Amino acid sequence: MCFFCKGTLEEGFTTHTAEIGESIVIIKGVPCLKCDQCGEVSYTGVVYKRLESIIDTLQDNQMEVVITKYPKVA
């Protein structure tokens, strides 16, 4: 059940974006739970920890924008 609108959460995929200092990290194809009413996205604990790990790995990169796919790095 969605925390915001109480809608139904459905399994799907999303694009996660994070800003780290001067860099932007975009991770495509991230597994998520998405509300069928308001579109709010949430992640399981496993996915959230993996996203943190991916971002930590990429933050040392000197690129301004990094785009990657979740399945390729997960």
PDB file of N, CA, C and O in Angstrom:
ATOM      1  N   MET A   1       0.839  -1.171   0.000  1.00  0.00           N
ATOM      2  CA  MET A   1       0.000   0.000   0.000  1.00  0.00           C
ATOM      3  C   MET A   1       0.895   1.248   0.000  1.00  0.00           C
ATOM      4  O   MET A   1       1.887   1.312   0.727  1.00  0.00           O
ATOM      5  N   CYS A   2       0.529   2.236  -0.825  1.00  0.00           N
ATOM      6  CA  CYS A   2       1.299   3.466  -0.937  1.00  0.00           C
ATOM      7  C   CYS A   2       1.206   4.279   0.348  1.00  0.00           C
ATOM      8  O   CYS A   2       0.123   4.463   0.903  1.00  0.00           O
ATOM      9  N   PHE A   3       2.348   4.760   0.811  1.00  0.00           N
ATOM     10  CA  PHE A   3       2.429   5.564   2.025  1.00  0.00           C
ATOM     11  C   PHE A   3       1.694   6.893   1.869  1.00  0.00           C
ATOM     12  O   PHE A   3       1.138   7.413   2.836  1.00  0.00           O
ATOM     13  N   PHE A   4       1.692   7.446   0.646  1.00  0.00           N
ATOM     14  CA  PHE A   4       1.126   8.772   0.424  1.00  0.00           C
ATOM     15  C   PHE A   4      -0.374   8.758   0.151  1.00  0.00           C
ATOM     16  O   PHE A   4      -1.121   9.518   0.766  1.00  0.00           O
ATOM     17  N   CYS A   5      -0.826   7.892  -0.777  1.00  0.00           N
ATOM     18  CA  CYS A   5      -2.236   7.950  -1.186  1.00  0.00           C
ATOM     19  C   CYS A   5      -3.011   6.672  -0.892  1.00  0.00           C
ATOM     20  O   CYS A   5      -4.213   6.598  -1.149  1.00  0.00           O
ATOM     21  N   LYS A   6      -2.327   5.672  -0.355  1.00  0.00           N
ATOM     22  CA  LYS A   6      -2.932   4.374  -0.032  1.00  0.00           C
ATOM     23  C   LYS A   6      -3.308   3.565  -1.276  1.00  0.00           C
ATOM     24  O   LYS A   6      -4.106   2.630  -1.195  1.00  0.00           O
ATOM     25  N   GLY A   7      -2.734   3.926  -2.424  1.00  0.00           N
ATOM     26  CA  GLY A   7      -2.947   3.155  -3.647  1.00  0.00           C
ATOM     27  C   GLY A   7      -2.193   1.835  -3.594  1.00  0.00           C
ATOM     28  O   GLY A   7      -1.476   1.549  -2.636  1.00  0.00           O
ATOM     29  N   THR A   8      -2.367   1.045  -4.632  1.00  0.00           N
ATOM     30  CA  THR A   8      -1.728  -0.269  -4.724  1.00  0.00           C
ATOM     31  C   THR A   8      -0.342  -0.139  -5.334  1.00  0.00           C
ATOM     32  O   THR A   8      -0.165   0.548  -6.340  1.00  0.00           O
ATOM     33  N   LEU A   9       0.644  -0.798  -4.727  1.00  0.00           N
ATOM     34  CA  LEU A   9       2.005  -0.810  -5.249  1.00  0.00           C
ATOM     35  C   LEU A   9       2.169  -1.984  -6.203  1.00  0.00           C
ATOM     36  O   LEU A   9       1.787  -3.112  -5.891  1.00  0.00           O
ATOM     37  N   GLU A  10       2.738  -1.707  -7.362  1.00  0.00           N
ATOM     38  CA  GLU A  10       2.977  -2.734  -8.364  1.00  0.00           C
ATOM     39  C   GLU A  10       4.458  -2.788  -8.693  1.00  0.00           C
ATOM     40  O   GLU A  10       5.136  -1.761  -8.703  1.00  0.00           O
ATOM     41  N   GLU A  11       4.955  -3.982  -8.960  1.00  0.00           N
ATOM     42  CA  GLU A  11       6.358  -4.131  -9.335  1.00  0.00           C
ATOM     43  C   GLU A  11       6.590  -3.518 -10.701  1.00  0.00           C
ATOM     44  O   GLU A  11       5.758  -3.641 -11.601  1.00  0.00           O
ATOM     45  N   GLY A  12       7.719  -2.861 -10.848  1.00  0.00           N
ATOM     46  CA  GLY A  12       8.062  -2.245 -12.121  1.00  0.00           C
ATOM     47  C   GLY A  12       9.513  -1.821 -12.123  1.00  0.00           C
ATOM     48  O   GLY A  12      10.322  -2.301 -11.330  1.00  0.00           O
ATOM     49  N   PHE A  13       9.829  -0.909 -13.030  1.00  0.00           N
ATOM     50  CA  PHE A  13      11.183  -0.387 -13.156  1.00  0.00           C
ATOM     51  C   PHE A  13      11.120   1.121 -13.278  1.00  0.00           C
ATOM     52  O   PHE A  13      10.136   1.677 -13.765  1.00  0.00           O
ATOM     53  N   THR A  14      12.183   1.782 -12.829  1.00  0.00           N
ATOM     54  CA  THR A  14      12.247   3.236 -12.876  1.00  0.00           C
ATOM     55  C   THR A  14      13.669   3.675 -13.155  1.00  0.00           C
ATOM     56  O   THR A  14      14.589   2.858 -13.194  1.00  0.00           O
ATOM     57  N   THR A  15      13.840   4.966 -13.349  1.00  0.00           N
ATOM     58  CA  THR A  15      15.160   5.567 -13.492  1.00  0.00           C
ATOM     59  C   THR A  15      15.443   6.354 -12.221  1.00  0.00           C
ATOM     60  O   THR A  15      14.663   7.225 -11.836  1.00  0.00           O
ATOM     61  N   HIS A  16      16.566   6.042 -11.569  1.00  0.00           N
ATOM     62  CA  HIS A  16      16.955   6.707 -10.323  1.00  0.00           C
ATOM     63  C   HIS A  16      18.021   7.743 -10.642  1.00  0.00           C
ATOM     64  O   HIS A  16      18.992   7.451 -11.341  1.00  0.00           O
ATOM     65  N   THR A  17      17.837   8.958 -10.127  1.00  0.00           N
ATOM     66  CA  THR A  17      18.789  10.044 -10.345  1.00  0.00           C
ATOM     67  C   THR A  17      19.307  10.544  -9.001  1.00  0.00           C
ATOM     68  O   THR A  17      18.538  10.714  -8.055  1.00  0.00           O
ATOM     69  N   ALA A  18      20.604  10.775  -8.926  1.00  0.00           N
ATOM     70  CA  ALA A  18      21.209  11.282  -7.696  1.00  0.00           C
ATOM     71  C   ALA A  18      22.255  12.336  -8.051  1.00  0.00           C
ATOM     72  O   ALA A  18      22.988  12.195  -9.030  1.00  0.00           O
ATOM     73  N   GLU A  19      22.312  13.388  -7.246  1.00  0.00           N
ATOM     74  CA  GLU A  19      23.344  14.407  -7.393  1.00  0.00           C
ATOM     75  C   GLU A  19      24.403  14.179  -6.330  1.00  0.00           C
ATOM     76  O   GLU A  19      24.095  14.033  -5.147  1.00  0.00           O
ATOM     77  N   ILE A  20      25.661  14.150  -6.769  1.00  0.00           N
ATOM     78  CA  ILE A  20      26.778  13.956  -5.857  1.00  0.00           C
ATOM     79  C   ILE A  20      27.762  15.078  -6.136  1.00  0.00           C
ATOM     80  O   ILE A  20      28.507  15.036  -7.114  1.00  0.00           O
ATOM     81  N   GLY A  21      27.757  16.066  -5.282  1.00  0.00           N
ATOM     82  CA  GLY A  21      28.631  17.213  -5.505  1.00  0.00           C
ATOM     83  C   GLY A  21      28.297  17.875  -6.828  1.00  0.00           C
ATOM     84  O   GLY A  21      27.184  18.364  -7.018  1.00  0.00           O
ATOM     85  N   GLU A  22      29.256  17.892  -7.740  1.00  0.00           N
ATOM     86  CA  GLU A  22      29.080  18.500  -9.061  1.00  0.00           C
ATOM     87  C   GLU A  22      28.611  17.494 -10.110  1.00  0.00           C
ATOM     88  O   GLU A  22      28.411  17.864 -11.267  1.00  0.00           O
ATOM     89  N   SER A  23      28.433  16.239  -9.730  1.00  0.00           N
ATOM     90  CA  SER A  23      28.080  15.182 -10.678  1.00  0.00           C
ATOM     91  C   SER A  23      26.623  14.746 -10.538  1.00  0.00           C
ATOM     92  O   SER A  23      26.013  14.886  -9.478  1.00  0.00           O
ATOM     93  N   ILE A  24      26.087  14.217 -11.629  1.00  0.00           N
ATOM     94  CA  ILE A  24      24.752  13.632 -11.638  1.00  0.00           C
ATOM     95  C   ILE A  24      24.896  12.175 -12.064  1.00  0.00           C
ATOM     96  O   ILE A  24      25.533  11.876 -13.074  1.00  0.00           O
ATOM     97  N   VAL A  25      24.304  11.277 -11.292  1.00  0.00           N
ATOM     98  CA  VAL A  25      24.325   9.848 -11.604  1.00  0.00           C
ATOM     99  C   VAL A  25      22.908   9.439 -11.976  1.00  0.00           C
ATOM    100  O   VAL A  25      21.967   9.685 -11.222  1.00  0.00           O
ATOM    101  N   ILE A  26      22.757   8.812 -13.142  1.00  0.00           N
ATOM    102  CA  ILE A  26      21.464   8.330 -13.613  1.00  0.00           C
ATOM    103  C   ILE A  26      21.574   6.819 -13.772  1.00  0.00           C
ATOM    104  O   ILE A  26      22.435   6.325 -14.500  1.00  0.00           O
ATOM    105  N   ILE A  27      20.697   6.089 -13.085  1.00  0.00           N
ATOM    106  CA  ILE A  27      20.703   4.627 -13.142  1.00  0.00           C
ATOM    107  C   ILE A  27      19.358   4.185 -13.711  1.00  0.00           C
ATOM    108  O   ILE A  27      18.314   4.402 -13.096  1.00  0.00           O
ATOM    109  N   LYS A  28      19.389   3.569 -14.880  1.00  0.00           N
ATOM    110  CA  LYS A  28      18.173   3.145 -15.564  1.00  0.00           C
ATOM    111  C   LYS A  28      17.829   1.700 -15.218  1.00  0.00           C
ATOM    112  O   LYS A  28      18.710   0.910 -14.878  1.00  0.00           O
ATOM    113  N   GLY A  29      16.550   1.361 -15.306  1.00  0.00           N
ATOM    114  CA  GLY A  29      16.114  -0.016 -15.126  1.00  0.00           C
ATOM    115  C   GLY A  29      16.163  -0.514 -13.706  1.00  0.00           C
ATOM    116  O   GLY A  29      16.402  -1.700 -13.475  1.00  0.00           O
ATOM    117  N   VAL A  30      15.941   0.373 -12.737  1.00  0.00           N
ATOM    118  CA  VAL A  30      16.002  -0.008 -11.325  1.00  0.00           C
ATOM    119  C   VAL A  30      14.678  -0.661 -10.913  1.00  0.00           C
ATOM    120  O   VAL A  30      13.620  -0.062 -11.103  1.00  0.00           O
ATOM    121  N   PRO A  31      14.714  -1.872 -10.355  1.00  0.00           N
ATOM    122  CA  PRO A  31      13.486  -2.512  -9.893  1.00  0.00           C
ATOM    123  C   PRO A  31      12.860  -1.685  -8.768  1.00  0.00           C
ATOM    124  O   PRO A  31      13.560  -1.193  -7.884  1.00  0.00           O
ATOM    125  N   CYS A  32      11.541  -1.541  -8.815  1.00  0.00           N
ATOM    126  CA  CYS A  32      10.876  -0.715  -7.807  1.00  0.00           C
ATOM    127  C   CYS A  32       9.453  -1.201  -7.573  1.00  0.00           C
ATOM    128  O   CYS A  32       8.948  -2.090  -8.259  1.00  0.00           O
ATOM    129  N   LEU A  33       8.835  -0.587  -6.585  1.00  0.00           N
ATOM    130  CA  LEU A  33       7.410  -0.722  -6.345  1.00  0.00           C
ATOM    131  C   LEU A  33       6.820   0.648  -6.653  1.00  0.00           C
ATOM    132  O   LEU A  33       7.222   1.644  -6.052  1.00  0.00           O
ATOM    133  N   LYS A  34       5.865   0.706  -7.589  1.00  0.00           N
ATOM    134  CA  LYS A  34       5.314   1.971  -8.044  1.00  0.00           C
ATOM    135  C   LYS A  34       3.808   2.002  -7.786  1.00  0.00           C
ATOM    136  O   LYS A  34       3.095   1.046  -8.093  1.00  0.00           O
ATOM    137  N   CYS A  35       3.338   3.107  -7.222  1.00  0.00           N
ATOM    138  CA  CYS A  35       1.921   3.262  -6.917  1.00  0.00           C
ATOM    139  C   CYS A  35       1.128   3.421  -8.206  1.00  0.00           C
ATOM    140  O   CYS A  35       1.499   4.205  -9.080  1.00  0.00           O
ATOM    141  N   ASP A  36       0.031   2.669  -8.318  1.00  0.00           N
ATOM    142  CA  ASP A  36      -0.799   2.742  -9.520  1.00  0.00           C
ATOM    143  C   ASP A  36      -1.677   3.998  -9.548  1.00  0.00           C
ATOM    144  O   ASP A  36      -2.299   4.287 -10.571  1.00  0.00           O
ATOM    145  N   GLN A  37      -1.736   4.745  -8.442  1.00  0.00           N
ATOM    146  CA  GLN A  37      -2.552   5.961  -8.418  1.00  0.00           C
ATOM    147  C   GLN A  37      -1.712   7.230  -8.547  1.00  0.00           C
ATOM    148  O   GLN A  37      -1.971   8.052  -9.425  1.00  0.00           O
ATOM    149  N   CYS A  38      -0.713   7.399  -7.685  1.00  0.00           N
ATOM    150  CA  CYS A  38       0.046   8.650  -7.673  1.00  0.00           C
ATOM    151  C   CYS A  38       1.424   8.534  -8.316  1.00  0.00           C
ATOM    152  O   CYS A  38       2.077   9.550  -8.557  1.00  0.00           O
ATOM    153  N   GLY A  39       1.879   7.305  -8.599  1.00  0.00           N
ATOM    154  CA  GLY A  39       3.170   7.114  -9.253  1.00  0.00           C
ATOM    155  C   GLY A  39       4.373   7.141  -8.322  1.00  0.00           C
ATOM    156  O   GLY A  39       5.512   7.034  -8.775  1.00  0.00           O
ATOM    157  N   GLU A  40       4.126   7.282  -7.022  1.00  0.00           N
ATOM    158  CA  GLU A  40       5.230   7.285  -6.049  1.00  0.00           C
ATOM    159  C   GLU A  40       6.027   5.990  -6.165  1.00  0.00           C
ATOM    160  O   GLU A  40       5.452   4.911  -6.316  1.00  0.00           O
ATOM    161  N   VAL A  41       7.351   6.101  -6.094  1.00  0.00           N
ATOM    162  CA  VAL A  41       8.241   4.954  -6.249  1.00  0.00           C
ATOM    163  C   VAL A  41       8.905   4.647  -4.912  1.00  0.00           C
ATOM    164  O   VAL A  41       9.318   5.554  -4.190  1.00  0.00           O
ATOM    165  N   SER A  42       9.004   3.358  -4.589  1.00  0.00           N
ATOM    166  CA  SER A  42       9.758   2.938  -3.415  1.00  0.00           C
ATOM    167  C   SER A  42      10.604   1.724  -3.795  1.00  0.00           C
ATOM    168  O   SER A  42      10.322   1.024  -4.767  1.00  0.00           O
ATOM    169  N   TYR A  43      11.644   1.500  -3.002  1.00  0.00           N
ATOM    170  CA  TYR A  43      12.585   0.408  -3.268  1.00  0.00           C
ATOM    171  C   TYR A  43      12.605  -0.556  -2.097  1.00  0.00           C
ATOM    172  O   TYR A  43      12.356  -0.173  -0.954  1.00  0.00           O
ATOM    173  N   THR A  44      12.906  -1.817  -2.398  1.00  0.00           N
ATOM    174  CA  THR A  44      13.126  -2.778  -1.321  1.00  0.00           C
ATOM    175  C   THR A  44      14.464  -2.434  -0.675  1.00  0.00           C
ATOM    176  O   THR A  44      15.256  -1.684  -1.245  1.00  0.00           O
ATOM    177  N   GLY A  45      14.712  -2.971   0.495  1.00  0.00           N
ATOM    178  CA  GLY A  45      15.977  -2.730   1.185  1.00  0.00           C
ATOM    179  C   GLY A  45      17.170  -3.192   0.376  1.00  0.00           C
ATOM    180  O   GLY A  45      18.207  -2.528   0.362  1.00  0.00           O
ATOM    181  N   VAL A  46      17.034  -4.323  -0.298  1.00  0.00           N
ATOM    182  CA  VAL A  46      18.134  -4.872  -1.102  1.00  0.00           C
ATOM    183  C   VAL A  46      18.470  -3.930  -2.255  1.00  0.00           C
ATOM    184  O   VAL A  46      19.641  -3.648  -2.508  1.00  0.00           O
ATOM    185  N   VAL A  47      17.442  -3.444  -2.954  1.00  0.00           N
ATOM    186  CA  VAL A  47      17.667  -2.545  -4.084  1.00  0.00           C
ATOM    187  C   VAL A  47      18.262  -1.225  -3.589  1.00  0.00           C
ATOM    188  O   VAL A  47      19.184  -0.691  -4.206  1.00  0.00           O
ATOM    189  N   TYR A  48      17.746  -0.703  -2.490  1.00  0.00           N
ATOM    190  CA  TYR A  48      18.247   0.564  -1.938  1.00  0.00           C
ATOM    191  C   TYR A  48      19.726   0.455  -1.573  1.00  0.00           C
ATOM    192  O   TYR A  48      20.503   1.362  -1.870  1.00  0.00           O
ATOM    193  N   LYS A  49      20.121  -0.642  -0.934  1.00  0.00           N
ATOM    194  CA  LYS A  49      21.528  -0.837  -0.573  1.00  0.00           C
ATOM    195  C   LYS A  49      22.399  -0.948  -1.823  1.00  0.00           C
ATOM    196  O   LYS A  49      23.521  -0.442  -1.854  1.00  0.00           O
ATOM    197  N   ARG A  50      21.872  -1.615  -2.855  1.00  0.00           N
ATOM    198  CA  ARG A  50      22.633  -1.761  -4.097  1.00  0.00           C
ATOM    199  C   ARG A  50      22.793  -0.406  -4.781  1.00  0.00           C
ATOM    200  O   ARG A  50      23.858  -0.110  -5.323  1.00  0.00           O
ATOM    201  N   LEU A  51      21.741   0.423  -4.760  1.00  0.00           N
ATOM    202  CA  LEU A  51      21.835   1.767  -5.330  1.00  0.00           C
ATOM    203  C   LEU A  51      22.910   2.576  -4.608  1.00  0.00           C
ATOM    204  O   LEU A  51      23.706   3.262  -5.250  1.00  0.00           O
ATOM    205  N   GLU A  52      22.935   2.499  -3.287  1.00  0.00           N
ATOM    206  CA  GLU A  52      23.965   3.199  -2.518  1.00  0.00           C
ATOM    207  C   GLU A  52      25.361   2.734  -2.917  1.00  0.00           C
ATOM    208  O   GLU A  52      26.277   3.545  -3.058  1.00  0.00           O
ATOM    209  N   SER A  53      25.516   1.431  -3.098  1.00  0.00           N
ATOM    210  CA  SER A  53      26.812   0.873  -3.484  1.00  0.00           C
ATOM    211  C   SER A  53      27.228   1.360  -4.871  1.00  0.00           C
ATOM    212  O   SER A  53      28.385   1.721  -5.086  1.00  0.00           O
ATOM    213  N   ILE A  54      26.289   1.367  -5.800  1.00  0.00           N
ATOM    214  CA  ILE A  54      26.568   1.831  -7.162  1.00  0.00           C
ATOM    215  C   ILE A  54      26.992   3.298  -7.128  1.00  0.00           C
ATOM    216  O   ILE A  54      27.983   3.677  -7.753  1.00  0.00           O
ATOM    217  N   ILE A  55      26.246   4.115  -6.401  1.00  0.00           N
ATOM    218  CA  ILE A  55      26.542   5.544  -6.314  1.00  0.00           C
ATOM    219  C   ILE A  55      27.890   5.778  -5.646  1.00  0.00           C
ATOM    220  O   ILE A  55      28.661   6.628  -6.093  1.00  0.00           O
ATOM    221  N   ASP A  56      28.185   5.036  -4.580  1.00  0.00           N
ATOM    222  CA  ASP A  56      29.485   5.164  -3.912  1.00  0.00           C
ATOM    223  C   ASP A  56      30.627   4.839  -4.868  1.00  0.00           C
ATOM    224  O   ASP A  56      31.660   5.508  -4.856  1.00  0.00           O
ATOM    225  N   THR A  57      30.444   3.820  -5.690  1.00  0.00           N
ATOM    226  CA  THR A  57      31.464   3.418  -6.653  1.00  0.00           C
ATOM    227  C   THR A  57      31.663   4.493  -7.716  1.00  0.00           C
ATOM    228  O   THR A  57      32.793   4.767  -8.119  1.00  0.00           O
ATOM    229  N   LEU A  58      30.569   5.101  -8.171  1.00  0.00           N
ATOM    230  CA  LEU A  58      30.641   6.067  -9.263  1.00  0.00           C
ATOM    231  C   LEU A  58      31.019   7.474  -8.806  1.00  0.00           C
ATOM    232  O   LEU A  58      31.423   8.297  -9.627  1.00  0.00           O
ATOM    233  N   GLN A  59      30.896   7.760  -7.521  1.00  0.00           N
ATOM    234  CA  GLN A  59      31.160   9.130  -7.067  1.00  0.00           C
ATOM    235  C   GLN A  59      32.614   9.541  -7.209  1.00  0.00           C
ATOM    236  O   GLN A  59      32.911  10.734  -7.267  1.00  0.00           O
ATOM    237  N   ASP A  60      33.515   8.592  -7.266  1.00  0.00           N
ATOM    238  CA  ASP A  60      34.926   8.917  -7.458  1.00  0.00           C
ATOM    239  C   ASP A  60      35.249   9.209  -8.918  1.00  0.00           C
ATOM    240  O   ASP A  60      36.339   9.684  -9.239  1.00  0.00           O
ATOM    241  N   ASN A  61      34.295   8.923  -9.796  1.00  0.00           N
ATOM    242  CA  ASN A  61      34.458   9.184 -11.214  1.00  0.00           C
ATOM    243  C   ASN A  61      34.505  10.699 -11.429  1.00  0.00           C
ATOM    244  O   ASN A  61      33.750  11.433 -10.791  1.00  0.00           O
ATOM    245  N   GLN A  62      35.355  11.162 -12.293  1.00  0.00           N
ATOM    246  CA  GLN A  62      35.507  12.599 -12.523  1.00  0.00           C
ATOM    247  C   GLN A  62      34.560  13.140 -13.588  1.00  0.00           C
ATOM    248  O   GLN A  62      34.701  14.286 -14.015  1.00  0.00           O
ATOM    249  N   MET A  63      33.602  12.331 -14.020  1.00  0.00           N
ATOM    250  CA  MET A  63      32.666  12.764 -15.055  1.00  0.00           C
ATOM    251  C   MET A  63      31.552  13.611 -14.452  1.00  0.00           C
ATOM    252  O   MET A  63      31.185  13.430 -13.291  1.00  0.00           O
ATOM    253  N   GLU A  64      31.020  14.531 -15.243  1.00  0.00           N
ATOM    254  CA  GLU A  64      29.948  15.400 -14.769  1.00  0.00           C
ATOM    255  C   GLU A  64      28.611  14.662 -14.733  1.00  0.00           C
ATOM    256  O   GLU A  64      27.811  14.859 -13.819  1.00  0.00           O
ATOM    257  N   VAL A  65      28.373  13.807 -15.739  1.00  0.00           N
ATOM    258  CA  VAL A  65      27.146  13.012 -15.799  1.00  0.00           C
ATOM    259  C   VAL A  65      27.531  11.565 -16.061  1.00  0.00           C
ATOM    260  O   VAL A  65      28.309  11.275 -16.970  1.00  0.00           O
ATOM    261  N   VAL A  66      26.976  10.649 -15.252  1.00  0.00           N
ATOM    262  CA  VAL A  66      27.211   9.221 -15.431  1.00  0.00           C
ATOM    263  C   VAL A  66      25.853   8.560 -15.626  1.00  0.00           C
ATOM    264  O   VAL A  66      24.953   8.720 -14.801  1.00  0.00           O
ATOM    265  N   ILE A  67      25.706   7.811 -16.728  1.00  0.00           N
ATOM    266  CA  ILE A  67      24.468   7.091 -16.993  1.00  0.00           C
ATOM    267  C   ILE A  67      24.815   5.616 -17.111  1.00  0.00           C
ATOM    268  O   ILE A  67      25.710   5.238 -17.866  1.00  0.00           O
ATOM    269  N   THR A  68      24.096   4.780 -16.353  1.00  0.00           N
ATOM    270  CA  THR A  68      24.343   3.341 -16.386  1.00  0.00           C
ATOM    271  C   THR A  68      23.018   2.614 -16.244  1.00  0.00           C
ATOM    272  O   THR A  68      21.998   3.221 -15.917  1.00  0.00           O
ATOM    273  N   LYS A  69      23.035   1.318 -16.491  1.00  0.00           N
ATOM    274  CA  LYS A  69      21.837   0.488 -16.319  1.00  0.00           C
ATOM    275  C   LYS A  69      22.021  -0.379 -15.082  1.00  0.00           C
ATOM    276  O   LYS A  69      23.094  -0.942 -14.866  1.00  0.00           O
ATOM    277  N   TYR A  70      20.984  -0.484 -14.277  1.00  0.00           N
ATOM    278  CA  TYR A  70      21.020  -1.259 -13.038  1.00  0.00           C
ATOM    279  C   TYR A  70      21.423  -2.712 -13.273  1.00  0.00           C
ATOM    280  O   TYR A  70      22.322  -3.200 -12.588  1.00  0.00           O
ATOM    281  N   PRO A  71      20.801  -3.418 -14.203  1.00  0.00           N
ATOM    282  CA  PRO A  71      21.170  -4.838 -14.370  1.00  0.00           C
ATOM    283  C   PRO A  71      22.634  -5.070 -14.743  1.00  0.00           C
ATOM    284  O   PRO A  71      23.191  -6.118 -14.416  1.00  0.00           O
ATOM    285  N   LYS A  72      23.254  -4.125 -15.411  1.00  0.00           N
ATOM    286  CA  LYS A  72      24.653  -4.308 -15.802  1.00  0.00           C
ATOM    287  C   LYS A  72      25.622  -4.147 -14.647  1.00  0.00           C
ATOM    288  O   LYS A  72      26.741  -4.655 -14.705  1.00  0.00           O
ATOM    289  N   VAL A  73      25.211  -3.447 -13.599  1.00  0.00           N
ATOM    290  CA  VAL A  73      26.111  -3.218 -12.478  1.00  0.00           C
ATOM    291  C   VAL A  73      25.650  -3.910 -11.206  1.00  0.00           C
ATOM    292  O   VAL A  73      26.373  -3.920 -10.210  1.00  0.00           O
ATOM    293  N   ALA A  74      24.471  -4.481 -11.226  1.00  0.00           N
ATOM    294  CA  ALA A  74      23.916  -5.129 -10.027  1.00  0.00           C
ATOM    295  C   ALA A  74      24.411  -6.550  -9.902  1.00  0.00           C
ATOM    296  O   ALA A  74      24.049  -7.249  -8.956  1.00  0.00           O
TER     297      ALA A  74
END
